Each structure stands twice: as C-alpha cells, then as structure tokens.
C-alpha cells in the first residue's frame, strides 16, 4: 500500500475512500478532492501538487506537537491552524503516520456527529 518514499497522494485518497460512509466531492473544482463523512469534511487534497499535500483535522495539542516534531507537517493551509494540519506526502514523510492521521481526522469528525448519524 505504501511506497518506499512515503504515502503517495493516490494512496492517501484510497485510505480516505476506504473509511465508512465517505464521499469524494469536488466543491472547489476538479483540482481539489474533499473527503467527507456524512457531509462533514475530514480531508482536503490538492490534486495538482507535487509532492501531494493533504489537510487533515487534528486535536489542538496533537496538531501543535505534529507541527513541532515533523518538518513535513505544517499548520492547516487555509484552515483553522489550531484544528487542522497540512501533510506533505512522499519522500521524507512517514506513511504509517499519515495513514493514522487520516483515520484520526475521520474519527474526530465522526465523534462530532449526532449519534444517530454516525456510520
């Protein structure tokens, strides 16, 4: 699933798509993939970036630590910098950590849904 140089953008999108009740939408145009669960955003990826980047939700203390400890993770691009991080994919990134961050982002959004709407 992962390449020797970290997770690719395509692989990151496949992780998103594999989560329950996820939709892939393009509200900002064909160059931006938005992964949603029950209508709520948990990942945003710009498809024409090289290397790829994906923006994910994170708990504020976790987001701060990720940005501090990993040079390939920055505060969320065009998002609330306390609650979102942008991950540069590919060489230098940690594929397992990126996969975990995608699942964590999904879980944070699902936890905020009304119980009756949770997948």
C-alpha positions in Angstrom: 0.0 0.0 0.0 2.8 2.4 0.7 5.8 3.4 -1.4 9.4 3.4 -0.2 9.2 7.2 -0.2 6.1 7.6 2.0 2.4 7.6 1.1 1.5 9.0 -2.3 -1.4 11.3 -2.9 -3.3 8.4 -4.6 -2.7 6.1 -1.7 -3.8 8.8 0.8 -7.0 9.2 -1.2 -7.5 5.5 -1.1 -7.2 5.5 2.7 -9.9 8.2 2.8 -12.2 6.3 0.4 -11.8 3.1 2.5 -13.4 4.6 5.6 -17.2 4.0 6.2 -19.7 6.5 4.7 -17.0 8.6 3.0 -17.7 10.6 -0.1 -15.2 12.2 -2.5 -16.5 15.6 -3.5 -15.1 18.4 -5.6 -16.8 21.6 -4.4 -13.8 23.8 -5.2 -13.2 22.4 -8.7 -11.7 19.3 -10.2 -8.2 20.0 -8.8 -9.3 19.7 -5.1 -10.6 16.5 -3.6 -12.6 16.8 -0.4 -13.3 13.7 1.6 -16.4 13.9 3.7 -18.2 11.7 6.2 -22.0 12.3 6.4 -21.4 15.7 4.8 -18.6 16.8 7.1 -15.1 17.4 5.8 -12.2 15.4 7.2 -9.6 15.7 4.4 -8.8 18.1 1.6 -6.2 17.3 -1.0 -4.9 19.5 -3.9 -4.6 17.1 -6.8 -2.1 19.1 -8.9 0.5 19.5 -6.2 3.8 17.7 -6.5 4.6 16.3 -4.0 1.0 15.9 -2.9 -0.4 17.6 0.2 -3.4 16.6 2.3 -5.0 18.7 5.0 -6.5 16.9 8.0 -8.3 17.6 11.2 -6.4 17.1 14.5 -7.0 17.8 18.1 -5.2 21.1 19.0 -2.5 19.7 21.3 -1.8 16.9 18.8 -1.7 19.3 15.9 0.8 21.5 17.8 3.1 18.5 18.5 2.9 17.2 14.9 3.9 20.6 13.5 6.7 20.9 16.1 8.1 17.4 15.6 7.7 16.8 11.8 9.1 19.2 9.2 6.7 17.8 6.6 3.6 18.7 8.7 2.6 22.4 8.8 -0.5 24.3 10.2 -3.5 23.7 8.1 -3.4 25.5 4.8 -6.5 27.9 4.5 -7.9 26.3 7.7 -8.1 26.9 11.4 -4.4 26.5 12.4 -5.3 25.0 15.8 -7.5 22.3 14.4 -6.0 21.4 11.0 -2.6 20.3 9.7 -1.3 20.0 6.2 0.8 17.0 5.5 3.3 17.0 2.6 3.3 13.5 1.2 6.1 11.5 -0.4 9.8 11.5 0.3 10.6 12.3 4.0 7.1 11.6 5.3 6.1 8.6 7.4 3.5 6.5 5.5 2.1 4.8 8.6 1.8 8.1 10.5 0.0 9.7 7.5 -2.5 6.8 7.4 -3.1 7.1 11.1 -3.6 10.9 10.8 -6.2 10.3 8.1 -8.1 7.8 10.3 -7.8 10.1 13.3 -9.2 13.0 11.3 -12.1 10.9 10.2 -12.7 9.7 13.9 -12.6 13.3 15.2 -15.3 14.3 12.6 -17.5 11.2 13.3 -17.3 11.9 17.1 -18.7 15.4 16.4 -21.7 14.0 14.6 -25.1 13.4 16.2 -25.1 9.8 17.5 -28.0 8.8 15.1 -25.9 10.0 12.0 -22.6 8.2 12.9 -21.6 5.4 10.5 
